[in-house]
Amino acid sequence: MSVHERLSVPVGAAAATWSTRPGTRRVLVVAHTVTALTRLLDVLPLLESDFRVQVVATRARTSNFREGVTEFLSDTGLAVIPWDQAVEEEFDLAITASLGDDLQDIKAPIVVLPHGIGYNKLEKGKGKREKGKGKREKGSTFGISAETLIRHGALIPAALVLSHPEQLDRLRSGCPEAVPRAVVAGDPAFDRILAGLPWRARYRRALGTGTRRLILLSSTWGPSSLLGSRPDLIGDLLRALPVDEYQVVLAAHPNLWHGHGDWQVRAWLAGYERAGLRVLPPRAGWQAALIAADHVIGDHGSVTAYGAALGTHTMLGAFPHGELDPGSPIAAFGRAARLLEDDKPLLDQITDDAAVHSDDRFAAATRLLTCNHGAAGTALRTVFYRFLGVAEPVRPPRTVPPEVPHAPRRAWPDAAGRPPLLVTAEHKDGDVAVRRFPAEMFDGTAPRPERPHLVAADDEPDPRWRESADILLIAEPGTGAGPTGPARIAELLRAHPAARFAALRADRGAVVGDRGGRLVRLAPEAGADPLDPDLLPSAYWRVRAEGTVDDRGSAFTVRTGSQRARVRVEPMGR
């Protein structure tokens, strides 16, 4: 259905005659942005399984970030009507998660939900609602001020949903007329996160995290956001964090995606993605990623605050204190959290701060963000059905856990299945300690790790990595019409004179060949931690160079992060 095409059914001129369910209570969903629509979709399940209710949606006209809303509405399957028809028809209830456009023209009681974690941001001081009270002045808190809640002398919301009583205190100051219509219900988005906590392992599997520690980078939109003010932090983190110990996932605000275009955002992030960054799509995934995360690094956006509210170790990459209501909980959190500094090693800052972190570290601020945990749906459904004028269903409302996250990797020929890596392998406490870093992040003047060697896959589409690799990895052994196994190793070494070794995966280990024609199998012993077989040739590189193993059945111990394995060297001849 189109946001421009008028409907005759289920609302419209023919609805009374042609509708299969005439006489239903009618609910209008007003979607201003993709962000607002995601919040509305969190609460629409409260109306499901009720044949007495018909839901239709419309796209607001005036949002600066309305791109993407049309496609999103179409994908939901909601019946969609144009704005002009929406303000002509009568509804029993309208639900919105934003205060833009001429909401006063809607013929229905309006329930206003927050489209973030409460009400925290100050007005930007741009634009006018109306002369006098409608003029936006910087200093008012968006969503709980007279400037945002009153149009032409009339209060817009029939019910203004708050997530915590603290907001009621600030509402009394900003718009006392709205206090009688305030409903302290809690936060349905946070309730979904809480409902997903038992499924953390599932979300981590979907993201491919494994035993690594997951760092969720969160950026809201605008010049003062993390990506607006400090985009290089992504590359700095990827350079600092060993890929076997840390995974970096990015959740960027939908306004960034739809304000600049999906193509542009992916183009900005292309090098980071090829280096291993996982990027969540704009509509979903951030809630599940928060549950999966071990660390959150963000800004003044809601995702960062949700991480702190969960008790997850949370740091800041940016925080514009002047853009927030200083009396808001997020402003208090921003004053308490540590900001990552450019002139100190990032990994040390993260680990040092994590060492002193506790689940209740930011509780003085975050306990004021939400309340009524797990029961926001119950409170909201009561509000909805009060306006609908029919009895609530007997069954209790459901709180659905977040969807399994989907963060696709860039595929060949844009990127190899395994990115090129700079690898260090050094003896430490009797083990060979292997650390791997994305080579793409060291392409230029960035300081490189000490004594690194380069490892690349044989299907690496960028010849600068493939031709200069010290170790080449066979991407897909046994496929295609060319040589396989040891023959493929020999062929690779002939074709790439710079390479010292070529290797392929074999069971849990690897087969490695050198330029002299020697072949060995590197086989982890039973009970060893499950290491990535691709790092075994790098460990062998070090012990072979130092002469601490031979090729006649010796062994060595390899370690990366918390994983450790004893590896046998088994000769395979020449």
Secondary structure, DSSP 8 states (H G I E B T S, - for coil): --TTS---SSSSTTHHHH-SSTT-EEEEEEE-SHHHHHHHHHHGGGGTT-TTEEEEEEE-S--TT-TTHHHHHHHHT-EE--HHHHHHSB-SEEEES---S-GGGSBS-EEE--SSSSS-BB----SBSSSGGGB--TTSBTTSSHHHHEETTEE--SEEEESSHHHHHHHHHH-GGGGGGEEE---HHHHHHHHHGGGHHHHHHHHT-TTSEEEEEEE-SSTTSHHHH-THHHHHHHHHS-TTTEEEEEEE-HHHHHHH-HHHHHHHHHHHHHTT-EE--SSS-HHHHHHH-SEEEE-SSHHHHHHHHHT-EEEES---GGGB-TTSHHHHHHHHS-B--TTS-HHHHHHHHHHT--TTTTHHHHTTT--STT-HHHHHHHHHHHHHTS---SS----------------TTTS-SS--EEEEEEEETTEEEEEEEEGGGGSSSS---SS-EEEEETT-S-HHHHHH-SEEE-SSTT-SSS--HHHHHHHHHHH-TT-SEEEEEETTEEEEEETTS-EEEEEE-TT-----GGGHHHHHHHHHHHT---TTT-EEEEEETTEEEEEEEEEEE-
